[in-house]
C-alpha cells in the first residue's frame, strides 16, 4: 500500500507540472503546422483550403466529436458503432471490413479513419485513395494529443472557435469534480476490471486509471505494467484480487464492445468473489467504455460517474433543489436520479436503435436534445420509470420538461419505487375514477404516502420541491404512513 501511495503522488505531481495532461497513453504522430496545414497520424500532410462538407467517419469518437463541434450536419455517413449523439445512429452505414464501393459511391470529400483501420485494413484504404478520396487518419494517444486532435477536426470543418470553447468547458468540468473530491481525506479504493479475461485491469496512466484519481479514488492496481508497449490494459489475476479483497471499496467493470468486464449480476456469482468487500456490499459499477476509455468530450461524464459511486452523499447532493415553489418535471427528473444514486443510462450496444421500445427510446424526446444540460438525468429518470414522457399526436416522444410536476406524476414515482404490501384499508377517492393511473393513485393513498383533502386527491395539482423531497425521503426510509 505504501508503494501505491508513492506512485499516486508521483502521478498527481506530474499532472500539476504538465497541466494535468496525463490521461491518455502514448504520443501520436499528428502535428499542426499552421492554421491550415497539419500532418495526420499516418504521416501524411494536408492543407485545408475550405472546410469539408461531405464527411464519412469510420470511428465513433470522430463522429461524436464532430457533432460536439457543431459539424454534425456535414457527416453523410458513419461506421456502425456511431450511435451517439442519437441522430448519428440514423446516418448511412459504411464498414471498412466490407466492400469499399458503397462508400466511394457516396462521393464524400473527406473520410476520417484511425490508425487501427489503416494498419489492419490497408486494402480498403488504398481503394478509397485510388478513387480520389481524401483520407485522414487521427487518434489522440495522450491528453495533450486530445487537444491537438480536436483542433485538427476543427480545422477540417471550420469550427476552430467552437473547439477552443469546448476544450475549455471540458477542462473546467473535470476541475470542478476534482475540487469536490480533492478535499476528501478518507479515500475509497477501486479495482477497475477492463475485461473478465484473467481479470485484467487498466494502467494507472490510462484514461480510466486517471479517471479514478480525478474522481478521488485510489487505484488498487496502481503498480501494474501494460501487457504490451503502448497498451492501457494490464494483467492482474484472481490471486491478487483475493489477496486484496478487503481493500476494495468499489468494483468497477467496464462494459462495451472493445474490452468488456462482467456485469452486476455475473460478478457476485463468480466463485469466491463474495470475499471481495465491494462485491459483498453490492458496490459494483458497470461503466460504459464510451465515457471512460474513448477520446471524446464525454470523458468528464465517466469521471463524474466514478465520483458518484465513490462518494454518493457528496456527489449526489440535491440541496440545490430545495424550494417551496412547484418543481418542474426536469428538476424532478434530476432529483430522482440523485436521490436514488442511479448511474446515468448510456446505450452500450451498437444495435440499440435497431429495435422498438415499448415506453421510450433513448435520446428521442423532441424537447430534450443530447446537448441539453440535464439530458442524462432526464433520460435516466425516464428509463428507470421514475417519470414518464408523453407521445404527441404525430407519434413523437415529448418529455414536457418545463411543465410542473403533478400529484399524479409523484404517485407514479412512489408506486415504481415502493415495495407495497396489501393494505387493510381502502380509502374512497372522489376524483380519480376513469383516470389512466387510478389503481396506482389508490395504492399510494392507501399506503399513507399521499393524503386526501375532503376525499379529493387533486391529481393535476402541482407539487412543490419540498413536498416531493419529503415524501420521497419517507419512502426511502420505509415510513409510509404520514400520520
FISE-887082 format. One record per residue (C-alpha): residue in three letters; z, x, y. Coordinates in steps of 0.5 Angstrom, whole numbers, padded with zeros to 4 digits, always signed. Layout:
! FISE-887082
ALAZXY...
This chain:
! FISE-887082
UNK+0000+0000+0000UNK+0002+0006+0005UNK-0006+0009+0004UNK-0008+0002+0005UNK-0005+0001+0012UNK-0007+0008+0014UNK-0014+0006+0012UNK-0014+0000+0016UNK-0011+0003+0022UNK-0017+0008+0022UNK-0022+0002+0022UNK-0019-0001+0027UNK-0018+0005+0032UNK-0026+0006+0030UNK-0027-0001+0032UNK-0024+0001+0039UNK-0027+0007+0040UNK-0034+0004+0039UNK-0033-0003+0042UNK-0032-0006+0035UNK-0039-0004+0032UNK-0037-0003+0025UNK-0038-0010+0022UNK-0045-0008+0018UNK-0046-0003+0013UNK-0052+0002+0015UNK-0056+0004+0021UNK-0063+0001+0021UNK-0070+0005+0023UNK-0072+0000+0028UNK-0072+0002+0035UNK-0073-0001+0042UNK-0078+0004+0046UNK-0079+0000+0053UNK-0079-0008+0055UNK-0085-0009+0051UNK-0085-0004+0045UNK-0081-0003+0039UNK-0081+0000+0032UNK-0079-0004+0026UNK-0075-0002+0020UNK-0082+0000+0016UNK-0083+0005+0022UNK-0089+0001+0025UNK-0090+0001+0033UNK-0091-0006+0036UNK-0093-0007+0043UNK-0092-0015+0045UNK-0097-0017+0051UNK-0095-0024+0050UNK-0089-0028+0047UNK-0092-0030+0040UNK-0092-0038+0039UNK-0094-0039+0031UNK-0089-0035+0027UNK-0087-0035+0020UNK-0081-0033+0018UNK-0079-0030+0011UNK-0072-0029+0011UNK-0067-0035+0013UNK-0063-0031+0018UNK-0069-0029+0022UNK-0070-0037+0022UNK-0063-0039+0024UNK-0063-0033+0030UNK-0070-0035+0033UNK-0067-0043+0033UNK-0061-0040+0037UNK-0065-0036+0042UNK-0069-0043+0043UNK-0075-0041+0040UNK-0075-0046+0034UNK-0081-0049+0036UNK-0085-0043+0035UNK-0084-0043+0028UNK-0089-0046+0024UNK-0086-0044+0017UNK-0081-0041+0013UNK-0078-0039+0007UNK-0075-0044+0002UNK-0067-0041+0004UNK-0068-0043+0011UNK-0064-0050+0011UNK-0060-0048+0018UNK-0061-0051+0023UNK-0062-0057+0019UNK-0069-0058+0022UNK-0071-0051+0019UNK-0071-0055+0012UNK-0077-0059+0014UNK-0081-0053+0016UNK-0087-0052+0012UNK-0085-0047+0006UNK-0088-0040+0004UNK-0086-0036-0002UNK-0087-0028-0002UNK-0086-0029-0009UNK-0093-0033-0010UNK-0100-0033-0007UNK-0101-0031+0000UNK-0107-0035+0001UNK-0103-0041+0004UNK-0099-0037+0009UNK-0106-0034+0011UNK-0109-0041+0012UNK-0104-0043+0017UNK-0106-0038+0022UNK-0099-0035+0024UNK-0100-0030+0030UNK-0093-0027+0027UNK-0090-0026+0020UNK-0083-0023+0020UNK-0080-0021+0014UNK-0074-0016+0012UNK-0075-0009+0008UNK-0073-0012+0002UNK-0079-0016+0002UNK-0084-0010+0004UNK-0080-0006-0002UNK-0081-0011-0007UNK-0087-0015-0006UNK-0092-0010-0003UNK-0098-0013-0005UNK-0096-0020-0002UNK-0095-0016+0005UNK-0101-0012+0004UNK-0105-0018+0003UNK-0102-0021+0010UNK-0104-0015+0014UNK-0111-0014+0011UNK-0112-0022+0013UNK-0111-0019+0020UNK-0104-0022+0021UNK-0098-0018+0025UNK-0092-0017+0020UNK-0086-0014+0023UNK-0080-0012+0018UNK-0073-0013+0021UNK-0066-0013+0018UNK-0060-0010+0022UNK-0055-0005+0018UNK-0050-0005+0023UNK-0046-0009+0028UNK-0050-0004+0033UNK-0056-0006+0030UNK-0055-0013+0030UNK-0055-0013+0038UNK-0062-0009+0038UNK-0065-0014+0032UNK-0063-0020+0037UNK-0067-0016+0043UNK-0073-0015+0039UNK-0073-0022+0036UNK-0072-0024+0044UNK-0078-0019+0046UNK-0083-0022+0041UNK-0081-0029+0043UNK-0080-0028+0051UNK-0072-0030+0050UNK-0069-0024+0053UNK-0065-0027+0058UNK-0062-0032+0053UNK-0061-0026+0048UNK-0056-0023+0052UNK-0052-0029+0054UNK-0052-0031+0046UNK-0050-0024+0044UNK-0044-0024+0050UNK-0042-0031+0047UNK-0041-0028+0040UNK-0037-0022+0042UNK-0033-0027+0046UNK-0032-0032+0041UNK-0029-0026+0036UNK-0025-0023+0041UNK-0021-0030+0042UNK-0020-0030+0035UNK-0017-0023+0035UNK-0013-0024+0041UNK-0009-0030+0037UNK-0009-0027+0030UNK-0007-0020+0033UNK+0000-0022+0035UNK+0002-0024+0028UNK+0007-0019+0025UNK+0007-0022+0018UNK+0000-0021+0016UNK-0003-0024+0010UNK-0006-0020+0004UNK-0013-0022+0002UNK-0017-0021-0004UNK-0025-0022-0003UNK-0029-0024-0009UNK-0036-0023-0008UNK-0038-0024-0015UNK-0035-0026-0021UNK-0038-0021-0025UNK-0033-0016-0026UNK-0029-0019-0020UNK-0033-0015-0015UNK-0031-0015-0008UNK-0033-0012-0001UNK-0033-0005+0002UNK-0028-0005+0008UNK-0033-0004+0013UNK-0038-0009+0011UNK-0039-0016+0014UNK-0034-0020+0010UNK-0029-0014+0010UNK-0029-0013+0017UNK-0028-0021+0018UNK-0022-0020+0014UNK-0019-0015+0019UNK-0021-0019+0025UNK-0018-0026+0022UNK-0012-0022+0022UNK-0011-0021+0014UNK-0010-0014+0010UNK-0016-0013+0005UNK-0013-0011-0002UNK-0019-0007-0003UNK-0019-0003+0003UNK-0020+0003-0001UNK-0026+0001-0005UNK-0032+0005-0005UNK-0039+0002-0005UNK-0043+0001-0012UNK-0049+0005-0009UNK-0050+0008-0003UNK-0051+0003+0003UNK-0048-0003-0001UNK-0043-0007+0001UNK-0041-0009-0006UNK-0035-0005-0010UNK-0032-0006-0017UNK-0025-0008-0017UNK-0024-0011-0024UNK-0019-0015-0027UNK-0014-0010-0029UNK-0013-0008-0021UNK-0013-0015-0020UNK-0007-0017-0024UNK-0003-0010-0022UNK-0003-0013-0015UNK-0003-0020-0017UNK+0004-0022-0013UNK+0001-0018-0007UNK-0005-0023-0006UNK-0003-0029-0001UNK-0010-0031+0000UNK-0016-0031-0005UNK-0023-0032-0002UNK-0029-0033-0006UNK-0036-0032-0003UNK-0041-0038-0005UNK-0048-0037-0004UNK-0055-0035-0008UNK-0054-0028-0007UNK-0047-0026-0009UNK-0043-0032-0012UNK-0036-0032-0014UNK-0032-0037-0017UNK-0030-0044-0015UNK-0024-0047-0013UNK-0024-0051-0020UNK-0026-0045-0024UNK-0022-0039-0021UNK-0015-0043-0023UNK-0018-0044-0030UNK-0019-0036-0032UNK-0015-0033-0037UNK-0009-0030-0034UNK-0011-0032-0026UNK-0004-0036-0025UNK-0001-0030-0025UNK-0004-0029-0018UNK+0000-0031-0013UNK-0005-0034-0008UNK-0008-0038-0015UNK-0002-0040-0017UNK+0000-0043-0010UNK-0007-0046-0009UNK-0009-0042-0003UNK-0016-0041-0005UNK-0022-0041+0000UNK-0029-0042-0002UNK-0033-0038+0004UNK-0041-0040+0005UNK-0044-0033+0005UNK-0049-0035+0011UNK-0043-0035+0015UNK-0040-0028+0013UNK-0045-0024+0010UNK-0051-0026+0013UNK-0053-0023+0020UNK-0053-0029+0025UNK-0050-0032+0031UNK-0045-0036+0026UNK-0041-0030+0024UNK-0036-0032+0028UNK-0035-0038+0024UNK-0034-0034+0018UNK-0028-0030+0022UNK-0025-0037+0024UNK-0025-0040+0017UNK-0022-0034+0014UNK-0017-0034+0020UNK-0015-0042+0019UNK-0014-0040+0012UNK-0009-0035+0013UNK-0005-0038+0019UNK-0007-0045+0019UNK-0001-0048+0023UNK-0003-0043+0028UNK-0011-0043+0028UNK-0011-0051+0027UNK-0006-0053+0032UNK-0008-0059+0035UNK-0003-0060+0041UNK-0009-0060+0046UNK-0011-0067+0043UNK-0004-0070+0045UNK-0005-0075+0050UNK-0003-0083+0052UNK-0010-0084+0053UNK-0015-0087+0048UNK-0018-0082+0043UNK-0026-0081+0043UNK-0029-0081+0036UNK-0031-0074+0037UNK-0024-0072+0039UNK-0021-0076+0033UNK-0026-0072+0028UNK-0023-0065+0031UNK-0016-0068+0030UNK-0017-0070+0022UNK-0020-0063+0020UNK-0015-0059+0024UNK-0009-0063+0021UNK-0011-0063+0014UNK-0013-0056+0015UNK-0020-0057+0011UNK-0025-0052+0011UNK-0032-0053+0015UNK-0037-0056+0011UNK-0044-0052+0010UNK-0049-0053+0005UNK-0050-0047+0001UNK-0056-0050-0004UNK-0063-0049-0001UNK-0064-0055-0005UNK-0059-0059-0001UNK-0065-0063+0003UNK-0069-0065-0003UNK-0064-0071-0005UNK-0062-0077-0002UNK-0054-0078+0000UNK-0051-0085+0000UNK-0047-0084+0006UNK-0049-0078+0011UNK-0054-0072+0010UNK-0051-0066+0014UNK-0054-0065+0021UNK-0058-0071+0021UNK-0054-0075+0027UNK-0058-0076+0032UNK-0053-0076+0037UNK-0050-0069+0034UNK-0054-0063+0035UNK-0053-0057+0031UNK-0051-0053+0037UNK-0046-0058+0040UNK-0039-0056+0041UNK-0036-0060+0035UNK-0042-0060+0031UNK-0038-0057+0025UNK-0032-0061+0026UNK-0036-0068+0026UNK-0040-0066+0020UNK-0034-0064+0016UNK-0030-0070+0018UNK-0035-0075+0016UNK-0037-0071+0010UNK-0030-0072+0008UNK-0030-0079+0009UNK-0024-0079+0015UNK-0029-0083+0019UNK-0036-0086+0018UNK-0042-0086+0022UNK-0047-0092+0023UNK-0054-0093+0022UNK-0059-0095+0027UNK-0064-0101+0027UNK-0069-0095+0026UNK-0065-0093+0020UNK-0063-0086+0023UNK-0056-0084+0023UNK-0052-0084+0029UNK-0044-0082+0030UNK-0043-0085+0036UNK-0039-0079+0039UNK-0037-0082+0046UNK-0034-0089+0044UNK-0027-0090+0043UNK-0023-0090+0036UNK-0021-0097+0034UNK-0016-0099+0030UNK-0020-0101+0024UNK-0023-0094+0024UNK-0016-0091+0024UNK-0014-0096+0018UNK-0020-0093+0014UNK-0018-0086+0015UNK-0011-0088+0013UNK-0014-0091+0006UNK-0018-0085+0005UNK-0012-0080+0006UNK-0007-0084+0003UNK-0005-0085-0004UNK-0002-0092-0004UNK+0002-0096-0009UNK+0001-0103-0010UNK+0005-0107-0005UNK+0010-0112-0007UNK+0009-0115+0000UNK+0002-0118+0002UNK+0002-0120+0010UNK-0002-0125+0013UNK-0007-0122+0018UNK-0011-0127+0022UNK-0017-0124+0025UNK-0020-0119+0019UNK-0023-0125+0015UNK-0030-0123+0013UNK-0030-0116+0016UNK-0033-0110+0012UNK-0026-0107+0011UNK-0022-0113+0010UNK-0019-0110+0004UNK-0018-0103+0007UNK-0014-0106+0013UNK-0010-0111+0009UNK-0008-0105+0004UNK-0006-0101+0010UNK-0002-0106+0014UNK+0002-0108+0007UNK+0004-0101+0006UNK+0007-0101+0013UNK+0003-0096+0016UNK+0000-0100+0022UNK+0003-0106+0025UNK+0001-0113+0027UNK+0002-0117+0034UNK+0004-0124+0032UNK+0000-0124+0026UNK-0006-0120+0029UNK-0009-0113+0027UNK-0014-0113+0033UNK-0019-0108+0029UNK-0023-0107+0035UNK-0017-0105+0040UNK-0018-0097+0042UNK-0012-0092+0039UNK-0009-0087+0044UNK-0009-0080+0041UNK-0001-0080+0041UNK-0001-0086+0036UNK-0007-0083+0032UNK-0003-0077+0031UNK+0004-0080+0030UNK+0001-0085+0024UNK-0003-0079+0021UNK+0003-0075+0021UNK+0007-0080+0018UNK+0002-0081+0013UNK+0002-0074+0011UNK+0010-0074+0010UNK+0010-0080+0006UNK+0013-0084+0011UNK+0009-0090+0010UNK+0014-0096+0013UNK+0014-0095+0020UNK+0020-0100+0020
